[in-house]
Amino acid sequence: MTTVSETPVPQHGPRLREALRGIPTYKPGKPAGGADGAPAFKLSSNENPYPPLPGVLETALAAAGTLNRYPDMGCAGLVAELAQRYGVPESHLATGTGSVGVAQSLVHATAGPGDEVVYGWRSFEAYPIIVQISGATAVPVPLTEGDVHDLDAMLAAVTERTRLIFVCNPNNPTGTVVRRAELERFLDAVPSDVLVVLDEAYTEFVRDPEVPDGVELYRDRPNVCVLRTFSKAYGLAGLRVGFAIAHEPVANALRQTAVPFGVSQLAQDAAVASLRSEPALLERVAALVAERDRVEAALAAQGWTLPASQANFVWLRLGERTTDFAAACAAAGVIVRPFAGEGVRVTIGEVEANDLFLGAAELFRKGL
Ligand SMILES: Cc1ncc(COP(=O)(O)O)c(C=O)c1O
């Protein structure tokens, strides 16, 4: 008889999936809070500097009164509101724990070991992570010299094993965009059994009229899915709610693979209240876009060359000077997001934060 003390102790703990080996870990933006109590602004996570839109906090607090209950698993209220807002059938909507949660479900639903997922690179840091977790093979395709998606190269990277393609538009972290004609040409050329995900997390900040709204592109394309979030323009990053618009087979698959009850009632109700607060939203987005334009112009005047951003951040390609630059910004009280050896992404924040950043950038430039 085997006693407890004789039970063999596993040498290496539980066996974990091989696919997880060497997985890149998602690096969250550093929290604000300078050394020695110095003021610090967090411009490292593309968050919205404004508090929740009018009425949203009250709605969320009311929802907090039912925290003993599970949320509505189907997000019926939010789905109905979104269907009306975008003029799409409710069956074409699927919600999730942030758009990154939906992106993960999309990969789960389409790709596994032996399959390939194509995306431009550098782009949103979560793509390689969620692809690797799925066991599929990531196929990153370098951006062009101008830091724009190279759609021709991405098309050339499609094989019979490709199951999904992410097109991040505007692209994180470069803020660059692909325009209507080139995107339509690309979508027409991609095989119809490959899902193309248009990740439009920053769409509200776009001012270039040639950048298409993915919702128009998906309508007659069953293999196109649009990904949106309440985390950026709507300022609900902390509540974790995002959604996809896709034809029924894809939207159904998302409902099958979503984490049950993932979107809290608080998040659902706050999202609905935010959608109903559109005038205030537009005002805030316009103010952030104006700040983006001011920051870009000031950087250009300082002598920096940077790609035009259509998002709520700017991108400075600094190469080997990236970490030094980020350290100089931190010393000035601004936390930015460095990608060592490549560049720095800086979120457009409140005016005071942007001014601090511009001051640090100017000082750094003078020291070059
Ligand atoms: C391109 C892109 N997609 C998706 C997300 C995920 O946002 P969330 O999960 O908060 O909706 C982000 C966040 O930074 C992003 O930059």
PDBQT file of the ligand as one rigid body, heavy atoms in Angstrom, charges set to zero:
ROOT
HETATM    1  C1  LIG A 401      -3.827  48.014 -31.153  1.00  0.00    +0.000 C 
HETATM    2  C2  LIG A 401      -4.422  47.619 -29.865  1.00  0.00    +0.000 A 
HETATM    3  N1  LIG A 401      -5.379  46.699 -29.855  1.00  0.00    +0.000 NA
HETATM    4  C3  LIG A 401      -5.948  46.306 -28.730  1.00  0.00    +0.000 A 
HETATM    5  C4  LIG A 401      -5.566  46.841 -27.522  1.00  0.00    +0.000 A 
HETATM    6  C5  LIG A 401      -6.189  46.295 -26.299  1.00  0.00    +0.000 C 
HETATM    7  O1  LIG A 401      -6.948  47.189 -25.621  1.00  0.00    +0.000 OA
HETATM    8  P1  LIG A 401      -8.046  46.691 -24.602  1.00  0.00    +0.000 P 
HETATM    9  O2  LIG A 401      -7.813  45.253 -24.318  1.00  0.00    +0.000 OA
HETATM   10  O3  LIG A 401      -7.877  47.542 -23.413  1.00  0.00    +0.000 OA
HETATM   11  O4  LIG A 401      -9.347  46.888 -25.314  1.00  0.00    +0.000 OA
HETATM   12  C6  LIG A 401      -4.563  47.792 -27.463  1.00  0.00    +0.000 A 
HETATM   13  C7  LIG A 401      -4.120  48.339 -26.185  1.00  0.00    +0.000 C 
HETATM   14  O5  LIG A 401      -3.119  48.966 -26.021  1.00  0.00    +0.000 OA
HETATM   15  C8  LIG A 401      -3.970  48.189 -28.673  1.00  0.00    +0.000 A 
HETATM   16  O6  LIG A 401      -2.998  49.090 -28.706  1.00  0.00    +0.000 OA
ENDROOT
TORSDOF 0
